[in-house]
Amino acid sequence: MFETLIEKLHDPKKSYITLETTPRHNADFAPVVDTIENLGLHEKVDGFSTTDNPLAKLKFNSIIAAFLLQQRFEKPVLATMSMRDRNKIALQSDLLGANGIDVRTVLALTGDPAKISDQPSAKGVFEGDSTMLLDIIKCFNAGIDYAGREFDIKPKPIYPFAVSNAFSKNPKTLLKKFSKKLEHGAQGIITQPVFGTQNALELLELFEEAKSLSGIKNATLILGIFPVTRLRTAQFLSSHVPGINVPKSWIDTLYEAHKKGEKEEEERGLTMSMDLFEEIKEIHPKIHLMTANRFMLAKKLLEVT
């Protein structure tokens, strides 16, 4: 299962699509899994991801959510692990537990600041950034813990992923971050959402340069796509989320459609998102689809594949 995903990831001729899921603020992840099955999305993607308390808001555990998705669909799930919430002891303990239930694709994330949490006085741990988790995974794959102690029963292979911004005013910043995460062992790096082919091509060029500089060959860039069907969403992403560049043409088009009504706005946004999805697949068929659990929207995009 995992080997097939990684083989698809690194084969330039093969399509690779993963779908992000966000566990909710409750004690049951089954409704999310049921919705995915009812819409047949599991038949249209190569795997899934589960987020880990995004924006420092309390949600169902990402590793258990990943296990439930894998158990139902027999497809690998990238379980996100945030440095914000765990020290190196907890990180390693969670990795061991995840390994025991065969959750072995891990998305290493530094995490949003605890100060924006919905939990009063929550404190971030942040013993290191996401590269520490990548280094821990390297150790586990060598049969030792982060302190160098051998395991009596060695973990099964773990496949590490990382994330990246999709835009920077200074491209060298992205190049440096790509190189750093490659050097620490990331097999795939998922970008924040892209909104144009030029943005995608620039990222791919920077990634290839980073691979050359770091001497890493077996790694792949995965382009994030977030379908936008509302003007307010496009404006929020453009104004408040660093590392994303929503083109003015998108905002202007949605603004004109918004004046004609909600239906026109949604239809225009969906058309632009579907066109982008098709264009990106032609350029680089390695895509991570993010819909904030709007799975019907994911279905509409994936039906054209």
Phi, psi and omega in degrees: 000306182290320181297323179295318179298314182293323178296318177295321181300316187268351178273112184298342182269349186256144176284143179219115180228126173243153183240126179282139172236146179242107175305149186262176179275064175201179188263017183219119178265352184304321180301325177293315180297317180298318180298317179300317181292317181297329179272353180071021182292331181296340179274352186247359180233163179269342180182185183227173166226157174236133181278159185240092179047058181299148184057023179059029178260137185295126178221172174300147186299132185292325182289317178294321177299318178298318179299317181295321177294315179297320181297321182284316191252352181054042174230145185293149181231128175281109177273117179286137175232123184262135176291340182300324192256359188219140168273181186295335176290311181295321178302313182290322178297316179295322177297319178297315179296317178298320179298321181294333178255015173068030169266102193230010167249121189236130177259109183277128185223138175291315174106151177289154182296143182294338183295342178264008183294159173269005179255116185306133175063020178298141181241138176280148179272298175047056173293338177194179175270190187297339180292335175296317178295321176299320178293322177298318179296322175302316179297314180300319180292343175265001177087014179231161174273182187291342177269000178090007181275133180288145174275140175295316174245112186289143176296150171290158184306137178247139183248108187271139175235161178219177181234164180208154169297159178258354185206143172208142177297334177245102183303334180297333177296315178294319179301316180297317181291320175303310183300317182299314183288328174295317180296334179267005168108005180296128178274334177219140176240122181265127179274159165297168186304137171258152182231017178193154182292328179295317176301315181297315181295321178296318179296317180296321178294317178296321181295318178296322177295319179297320178298319180294316181293323184272347181075016180264126181255322188267068178211152186223141174274136179243121185274125178280138175231128179236102181297130182246121181239011181223139176301318183296327178292314179299317181293321179296313180299319182293322187268331192239351184247105179298145176088005176237138177237104176269117183301148179300328180298323177295312182295318179296318180296315179293327178295314179296319179293323180301324181293338181267353178127162184297320182296315179297320180298313181293317181296319180292318179296319179295319179299314179297320181293319179293320178297317179298315180303316180293320180295318180294320178300325179289323181283314189201096189281043176238101193229139171246116186265125181241124181229009183055043180066017173274077191288335175294325176294319176300319180299318181298319179291316185286340179291340181270359181283000000 
